[in-house]
């Protein structure tokens, strides 16, 4: 009779950690809703909404996706998308200047 081996290397995180993270997600969501409730406008409103959104996303990625315990995965997951976005924004800036130059050259001179 062969006994199945159990994998005992897995680390179990305490339930308290998940409850604290859920509490913080609730608080950050409430703060995000309060931004609209208090009627904040302009850059303050959007910067607060984006700040709360990024904090919630960071908590979710770090704890629920277990990336807080894997440094390389966290670096790739957090740093790679913004760096790719910066490259794409740079390409768009270059293309926008070229498009503007082309429009000015042909529409203003008429040739």
C-alpha positions as CSV (number, residue, x, y, z in Angstrom):
1,X,0.0,0.0,0.0
2,X,1.7,3.2,-1.2
3,X,1.1,6.3,0.8
4,X,0.7,9.5,-1.1
5,X,3.3,12.1,-0.2
6,X,2.0,15.4,1.0
7,X,3.6,18.6,0.0
8,X,4.4,20.3,3.3
9,X,6.7,23.1,2.0
10,X,3.8,25.5,1.4
11,X,3.7,28.5,3.7
12,X,0.4,29.4,5.2
13,X,-0.1,33.0,5.9
14,X,-2.1,33.9,9.0
15,X,-5.8,34.8,8.4
16,X,-5.1,38.1,10.3
17,X,-3.0,39.3,7.4
18,X,-5.9,38.8,4.9
19,X,-8.4,40.5,7.3
20,X,-6.1,43.5,7.7
21,X,-5.7,43.8,3.9
22,X,-9.4,43.5,3.4
23,X,-9.9,46.2,6.0
24,X,-7.4,48.5,4.3
25,X,-9.1,47.9,0.9
26,X,-12.5,48.8,2.5
27,X,-11.0,52.0,4.0
28,X,-9.3,53.0,0.7
29,X,-12.5,52.4,-1.2
30,X,-14.5,54.5,1.3
31,X,-11.9,57.3,0.9
32,X,-12.2,57.0,-2.9
33,X,-16.0,57.4,-2.6
34,X,-15.7,60.3,-0.2
35,X,-13.7,62.2,-2.8
36,X,-16.9,62.2,-4.9
37,X,-19.2,62.8,-1.9
38,X,-17.3,65.9,-0.8
39,X,-17.4,67.3,-4.3
40,X,-13.7,67.7,-4.9
41,X,-12.9,68.9,-8.4
42,X,-10.0,69.3,-10.7
43,X,-6.5,67.9,-10.3
44,X,-7.1,67.3,-6.6
45,X,-10.0,64.9,-7.3
46,X,-8.2,63.0,-10.0
47,X,-4.9,62.7,-8.1
48,X,-6.7,61.4,-5.0
49,X,-8.7,58.9,-7.0
50,X,-5.6,57.7,-8.8
51,X,-3.7,57.5,-5.5
52,X,-6.3,55.4,-3.8
53,X,-6.6,53.2,-6.9
54,X,-2.8,52.6,-7.0
55,X,-2.7,51.8,-3.2
56,X,-5.5,49.3,-3.6
57,X,-3.9,47.7,-6.7
58,X,-0.6,47.5,-4.8
59,X,-2.2,45.7,-1.8
60,X,-4.0,43.3,-4.1
61,X,-0.9,42.4,-6.1
62,X,1.4,42.2,-3.1
63,X,-0.7,40.1,-0.8
64,X,-3.4,38.2,-2.7
65,X,-1.1,37.4,-5.6
66,X,1.7,36.5,-3.1
67,X,4.2,38.8,-4.8
68,X,5.3,40.4,-1.5
69,X,7.3,37.3,-0.9
70,X,8.9,37.1,-4.4
71,X,11.1,40.1,-5.0
72,X,11.9,39.5,-8.7
73,X,8.3,38.8,-9.6
74,X,7.3,42.0,-7.8
75,X,9.9,44.0,-9.6
76,X,8.8,42.7,-13.0
77,X,5.1,43.1,-12.3
78,X,5.4,46.6,-10.9
79,X,8.2,48.1,-13.0
80,X,7.8,46.6,-16.4
81,X,4.3,47.9,-17.4
82,X,5.1,51.6,-16.5
83,X,8.4,51.4,-18.3
84,X,6.6,50.0,-21.4
85,X,4.1,52.8,-21.1
86,X,6.9,55.4,-20.9
87,X,8.5,53.9,-24.1
88,X,5.1,54.1,-25.9
89,X,4.5,57.7,-24.7
90,X,8.0,58.6,-26.0
91,X,7.2,57.1,-29.4
92,X,3.9,59.0,-29.5
93,X,5.6,62.3,-28.6
94,X,8.1,61.7,-31.5
95,X,5.3,60.8,-33.9
96,X,3.2,63.8,-32.8
97,X,6.0,66.2,-33.5
98,X,6.6,64.6,-36.9
99,X,2.8,64.8,-37.7
100,X,2.7,68.5,-36.6
101,X,5.8,69.3,-38.7
102,X,4.3,67.5,-41.7
103,X,0.9,69.4,-41.4
104,X,2.6,72.7,-41.0
105,X,4.9,72.1,-44.0
106,X,2.1,71.0,-46.4
107,X,-0.9,72.9,-45.2
108,X,0.7,76.3,-44.5
109,X,2.8,76.4,-47.7
110,X,0.1,74.8,-49.8
111,X,2.5,72.5,-51.6
